[in-house]
Amino acid sequence: MKILKNKTTGFYIGLVAAVLAIISSLIFTITNSSDRTFSIITVIFMVLGALAQVFNIFFDYKFSPIIPAILYSVGVSMHFNVGLETLSDVWNGVNYIGGNANAVIIYGILFMIVTIAAIVTSFMEQRKTLD
């Protein structure tokens, strides 16, 4: 745990976002993998974003905090792209496409929280500076 000693709040917010991304992706895959609104690309990009955050533990590059934010953004965009037709059916009161609109909304909110947290941490310091 010596490696985590010099990290700041920004880093830990990103780490919590990574854990939430992994847990959300896992539950999304387990509960929704046979539904029309499921996309493996969403899961892949959310997990890649979490792995990029883990990369930040070991390497101190100035650009590295933005990488998880970019990957999460692609994942959440794909999620809403796939789920948009289902939400459109609910909005219009028809059932042409089908799909689980509740899953689109719930996981979309979770993935957006992860993405926003990653974007915020991109503008925060990741390591404590020696004074």
C-alpha positions as CSV (number, residue, x, y, z in Angstrom):
1,M,0.0,0.0,0.0
2,K,3.1,2.2,0.0
3,I,2.4,3.0,-3.7
4,L,-1.0,4.5,-2.7
5,K,0.4,6.7,0.0
6,N,1.2,9.8,-2.2
7,K,-2.2,9.8,-4.1
8,T,-4.7,12.7,-3.8
9,T,-8.5,12.8,-3.6
10,G,-8.7,13.1,-7.4
11,F,-7.0,9.8,-7.8
12,Y,-9.2,8.1,-5.3
13,I,-12.4,9.4,-6.9
14,G,-11.1,7.9,-10.2
15,L,-10.4,4.6,-8.4
16,V,-13.9,4.5,-7.0
17,A,-15.2,5.2,-10.5
18,A,-13.2,2.3,-11.8
19,V,-14.6,-0.1,-9.2
20,L,-18.1,1.1,-10.0
21,A,-17.4,0.6,-13.7
22,I,-16.3,-3.0,-13.1
23,I,-19.2,-3.8,-10.8
24,S,-21.8,-2.1,-13.1
25,S,-20.4,-3.9,-16.2
26,L,-20.4,-7.2,-14.4
27,I,-24.0,-6.9,-13.2
28,F,-25.0,-5.5,-16.6
29,T,-23.5,-8.5,-18.3
30,I,-25.1,-11.0,-15.9
31,T,-28.6,-9.5,-15.9
32,N,-28.9,-8.1,-19.4
33,S,-26.7,-10.1,-21.8
34,S,-29.6,-11.7,-23.6
35,D,-31.5,-8.5,-24.1
36,R,-31.6,-6.3,-27.2
37,T,-30.2,-3.4,-25.3
38,F,-26.9,-5.3,-24.3
39,S,-23.7,-4.4,-26.1
40,I,-20.4,-6.2,-25.4
41,I,-18.7,-3.1,-26.8
42,T,-20.1,-1.1,-23.8
43,V,-18.7,-3.6,-21.4
44,I,-15.3,-3.7,-23.1
45,F,-14.9,0.1,-23.0
46,M,-16.0,0.4,-19.4
47,V,-13.6,-2.4,-18.3
48,L,-10.8,-0.8,-20.4
49,G,-11.4,2.5,-18.7
50,A,-11.2,0.8,-15.3
51,L,-7.9,-0.9,-16.4
52,A,-6.6,2.5,-17.5
53,Q,-7.3,3.9,-14.1
54,V,-5.4,1.0,-12.5
55,F,-2.5,2.0,-14.9
56,N,-2.5,5.4,-13.1
57,I,-1.5,3.6,-9.9
58,F,1.9,2.6,-11.3
59,F,2.7,5.3,-13.8
60,D,2.7,9.1,-13.4
61,Y,2.1,10.6,-16.8
62,K,0.3,13.9,-17.1
63,F,-2.1,12.6,-19.8
64,S,-3.0,9.3,-18.1
65,P,-6.1,10.6,-16.1
66,I,-7.9,11.5,-19.4
67,I,-7.6,8.0,-20.8
68,P,-10.2,6.4,-18.5
69,A,-12.6,9.4,-19.2
70,I,-12.3,8.8,-23.0
71,L,-12.8,5.1,-22.7
72,Y,-15.8,5.5,-20.4
73,S,-17.3,8.1,-22.7
74,V,-17.1,5.7,-25.7
75,G,-18.7,3.0,-23.5
76,V,-21.6,5.2,-22.3
77,S,-22.2,6.5,-25.8
78,M,-22.4,3.0,-27.2
79,H,-24.8,2.1,-24.4
80,F,-27.2,5.0,-25.2
81,N,-26.8,4.4,-28.9
82,V,-28.0,0.8,-28.6
83,G,-30.7,1.7,-26.1
84,L,-32.1,4.7,-27.8
85,E,-34.6,2.8,-29.9
86,T,-36.0,1.1,-26.8
87,L,-36.3,4.4,-25.0
88,S,-38.0,5.8,-28.2
89,D,-40.6,3.0,-28.0
90,V,-41.4,3.9,-24.4
91,W,-41.6,7.6,-25.2
92,N,-44.0,7.0,-28.1
93,G,-46.0,4.3,-26.3
94,V,-45.4,1.6,-28.9
95,N,-43.4,-1.6,-28.9
96,Y,-41.7,-2.0,-32.2
97,I,-38.1,-2.6,-31.2
98,G,-38.6,-4.0,-27.7
99,G,-35.8,-4.3,-25.1
100,N,-35.5,-3.5,-21.4
101,A,-35.9,0.2,-21.1
102,N,-35.3,0.0,-17.3
103,A,-31.9,-1.5,-17.9
104,V,-31.1,1.2,-20.4
105,I,-31.9,3.9,-17.9
106,I,-30.4,2.3,-14.8
107,Y,-27.1,1.2,-16.3
108,G,-27.0,4.4,-18.3
109,I,-27.1,6.4,-15.1
110,L,-24.5,4.3,-13.5
111,F,-22.2,4.5,-16.5
112,M,-22.8,8.3,-16.7
113,I,-21.8,8.7,-13.0
114,V,-18.6,6.8,-13.8
115,T,-17.9,8.9,-16.8
116,I,-18.5,12.2,-15.1
117,A,-16.3,11.2,-12.1
118,A,-13.5,10.3,-14.5
119,I,-13.9,13.6,-16.4
120,V,-13.8,15.5,-13.1
121,T,-10.7,13.7,-11.9
122,S,-8.9,14.5,-15.2
123,F,-8.7,18.0,-14.0
124,M,-7.5,17.2,-10.5
125,E,-4.1,16.4,-9.2
126,Q,-3.3,12.7,-9.0
127,R,-0.3,12.7,-6.8
128,K,0.7,14.8,-3.8
129,T,3.6,17.2,-4.5
130,L,6.5,17.5,-2.1
131,D,6.6,21.0,-0.6
